[in-house]
Amino acid sequence: MIPIIPIHSGVFVISLDFELFWGVRDIYKLAHYKRKLSLERKIVPQMLELFSKNGIHASWATVGLLFFYTKDEMLESLPSSLPDYSDSNLSPYRQIKDVVGQNEQDDPYHFAPSLIRLIQETNDQRVSTHTFSHYYCKEDGQRQEEFSEDLRAAVSIADKRGIPIESIVFPRNQINPAYLQEIHRHGIMAYRGNQPHWLYRNGYSTNDPLYLRAFRLLDTYFNFSGHHVYALDMQDKSLPVNVPASHFFRPYSRKLRWIERFRLRRILKSMTEAAKTNTMYHLWWHPYNLADDPVPNMSALMKIINHYRDLNRKYGMVSMNMEEVSEYIRTASDSR
């Protein structure tokens, strides 16, 4: 049920990329990431409680492989066609047999049915998809047919758990325009698009040049690329609906603590811009981003939420998840 709001209201959107080790397995060794992932499992319930208490609606884009209760169930549910990346390290399937444990208790880094259930049961939270295998849509070698089978598997396991999948976040924000009608064919009504600025429009890759990463880091602290706020009544209503990102909530950095205040100020100013101009501001991150230094990171998140509540009181800003925004955009013209 979408919130009943006037067409002229600011909207605050949060989406999270929930992936545990599946999202970083091609970059890091599991031993390197175990501490962070263990902390992530603790911080997810904390964020859910914080969101529930403060009326924050959010979409949790969840890797399909996290849904399974057992390794045997996982192996029985793999897509019929697997991605044939030129870089074989990008595919998780060759590791399942030797690396993945038997269940969530045995292997809390590759299974998360208990956390998914907690998300599902928390007010105003929606389980979205982050594809089945953390699928990379713009890497060499993969094909549309393989992506379609991956998505079919993601929707199927969610449906088995009684969860309708209505939105998607593409891993590493690699959006392949040719695949958008494919996601609609699987019943997905919305996706998180990229900011139109050249820093972000093509998504992320481990092969991104150093200068691009440097400018993105700069943009975290100082408004280099703009506020990235969007007028809902100007969004394309064709399916699937683009619910574009505004800003990545980069975690606290001890090395850059001397400019930490600028990181938070950058986000709060853009939120205020959206509230004042009756536009949408979309903040996103991975739960593990807040895990390494949970005290300063959760403190910053609380300041963001408190700022939203101030904007709600002063300007009528509302919190919506991606699914609600999509439905609102598609139906707003009918209610005018």
N, C-alpha and C positions, 0 to 999 in steps of 0.2 A: 504494500500500500504506500503510494508516494505521499509525502507531506503536502498538505493543502497550503500553497503559498501563492501570492500574487506574482504576476509575470515579472514585475520589477522588484526583485530581491536579489541580494548577493547570495552566493552559494559556496559553501566550503566542502570540498570533496577530499577524502582520504582513500588511497588504495595501497595495499601492502603486497609485496612479492614474497610469498611464503613457500620456501623451497628446501630448507635444511641443507643437507650436503649435496643434493642433486643439482643445486644451482652453482656450485663452485668446484665440483669434482674434477673438472677439466683444467682447473687452475692450481688447486692446492691438494696436498696429500691429506687424508683424513686425520692423521695424527696431529697435523698442524692446526686443524680446525675444531678438534673435539671440545676444547674448553669453550670456545665461542658458541658452538651449537648447543652445548649443555646449558649455557646461560640463556640462549635464545628460548629454550623450552620453558624456562622460568619466567622470562619477560613477556611471553605471549599472554598468559593468564593475567598478568599485571596490566597490560595494555587493554585487554578486554574489560577488565573491571573499571579502569579509568574511563574508557569510552562509554560504558553502560551508565556510569554515575553522572556523566556530563552530557548525555544526549548526542554523542558522536556516532554518526553512521559511517560505516567503512566497508570496503570490498577487500576480501582476502584472496588474492590470486594464488591458488594452491596447485603445486605440481601433482599430477595424477598419481604418480608412483607412491606418494605419501599416504594414500587412502587405504592401503591393503593391511589386512590383519596378519597375514603370514606370507612368507616367501613363496610357498607353493601356490597360493592364490595369485600372487604377483606374476609368477612365471606362466600361469594358465591364462592370463589376461593381456599378454603383450600384443601389440598391433601385429597384423598379418604382414605388413610391409614396414621394414625398419629404415631409418634414414641412412643414406649412403654418403656420408660426408667425405670429402677429399682428405680431411684431417680426421683419421679414425678415432683420435682421442676425444673428439666432441661427442661421440655416441656413448651413452651410459650402459648400453645393453651387454657389451662384452665383459662388464665388471660385475653384473648382478650375481652370476653363479659363484664367483670366488670371494667377493667383498661383502655383499649384503648378508645380514644375519637372518634369523628365523622369524622374528616378530618385533614389535615395538619395545617390549621389555628387554629383549636380547640386543636390539640394535636401534636405539632412539635417534640415530642420525639419518636413517633412511625410511622410517615408518612414523606416522603421526596421526593415526585414527582418533586417538583420545583428544588431541588438540583440535582436530577438525570438528569433532562433535561439540567441543566447548565453544568454538566459533559459531557453529550452527545454532546453538542454544542461547547465545547472547543477543540481547535486544539490538535490533537495527544493524546487525552484521550480516553480510552476505558472503557465501563461499563462491568465489569466481574460479576460473581456471588459468593456470600458468603453463598450459599444455600438459600432455601426459608425461613427457620425458625431459622437460626443459628444452624444447625443440628450438633450434636456431634457424629462422626462416630465410636468412640471407647469406648463409655460409655455402661455400662451393660444394657441389655434389648432391645436395638434397633436392627433392622434387615435390611438386604439389601433391602428387598421389600419396607420397609418404606422409606429408603433413596432414592430409585428410584422414589417413588411418590413425595417426597419432591423436588427432582431435576426437575421432570416434571412440578411441579407448578412454580418453579423459572424460567425455560425457557419459560413457557407459558405466564406469566405476562410480562416478558421482550419483548417477541415477540409481544404482544398486544400493547406495546409502541414503536414498530419499532426498537427494540434493539436486534441484534444477540448476543447470549452468546457463547463465544469461549474459555473462561478460567474460572478457579475456584480457590478460596482459601478456604481450609477447615477450619471451625471455630476451634479456639485454635490449629490449625495446626495438628489436629488429622486425620492423613491419614491412612485409612484402605486399604491396598493393594488389598483386594478382591473387592473393590468398583471402582477401576480405570477403568475397562472396562465398568462399568455402566455409568460413566460420558461420556465416548466416545460414548456410545449408544445414549446418548442424544445430540450428536453433539458438545461436548466440546473437544477441541483439546489440551488443556494445563492445567497444574495445578502447583501451587507453592509447590515444594517439600521442605523437611526439610534439614538442614545441616546434614551431615553424622556423626558428632561428637555426642558422647553419651549424651551430654547436651541437644541436640535438636531433635535427630532423632525420638523420640516417641511423639513429640508435647507437648502440655500443658494440665494440668488438675488442678482443684481446690484442688485435693488430692495430688499434687506433694509434696515430702518431702522437709523439710526446707533446707537440704544441697544442693539439686538441685537448688533451687531458689537462694541460696547464691552464688553458682558458676556461675550462669547465670549473676547475678549482677556484680560479679567480672569481667566477660568476657566483660561486657559493657564498662569498663574503661581500661582494660588491655588485651593484646592479649593472652588469655589463650587457646583458642580453634583453633586459626589459622585465616587466612584471608578469607577462604571460597570463593575463586574465582574459576570459572569453564571455561574450554575450550569448546567453542561452537561446534567445529568440533569433539569433543569427546563425545558429549551427545547422548544418545540413541534416535534414530529417530522413535521408535515405538510409537503408539498413545495410550493414550494421552502423549504429550511431558512433561517431567519434567523440569520446569524452577526453579531450587532450590534457596532458600533464602540464603543470606549471613549474614545479620545482622539486628537486630531490632533497630530502631531509638528510643531508650528509651528517654523519656522527661527529661528536666532539673529538677534537684532535689535541692531544697534549702538546705536540710540537708547535701547533698554531694557536695555543690558548691565549696568546697576547692579542689576537684579533677575534677571539671567540664571540664577543658581543656583536660583531658585525654579521656573523652567520645568522643569529637569531633576528636581528633587526631587519635583515634582508627579507626574511619570511614574513614577519609581522607587518612590514610596510606594504608588501604585495597583498596580504590578506585585507588590509585596510582599504587599499585601492579597489579591490573587488567589492567590498561592502559598500563603499561610497558610490561606485559606478554601476551597481546592480549586475555584476558579472560573476563568473565562476573562477575560483582558485582551487587548483588540484595539487595536493601535496602527496608524495609517495616515498616509500622506503622499504627496505627489507627488515623484518624483526631483528635479525642478527646485527644490523647496523647499530642498534642501541645496546647491545649486549656487553661489549668490551668495557665500557665505562658507564654502567647503568645509572649511577647517581647523577652526573651532569647531564646525561642524555635524557633521562626521565624527567629531570628538572626542566630541561628545555621543552620537552613535550608538554608538560603541565602548563608552562607559560604560553605555549601556542594555544592550548585548549582554553585557558583563561582569557586569552585575547579574543578567541572566537566568541566566547560567552559575552564579553563586553560588546563586540560588534553585533551580536544578536540583539542585545538590549538597546543599543544606540541606533542601529540601522535596519534591524530586522533580518540580518543574515541567518541562513539556515544551513544545517548540515545534511548532506545527502550522499548516499553511496552511488557507485557508477550505475547500478541497475535502476535506481530511482531517477537519476539524471536522464538516462536513456528514455525511460518511459515518459518523463516530463517533456523532453524535447519532442518526442513523437506525438504527444497528445495536446501540447500547449495551444497549438493553433486552433484546435477544435473547441477550446473553452473560451476563446476571446469573444 
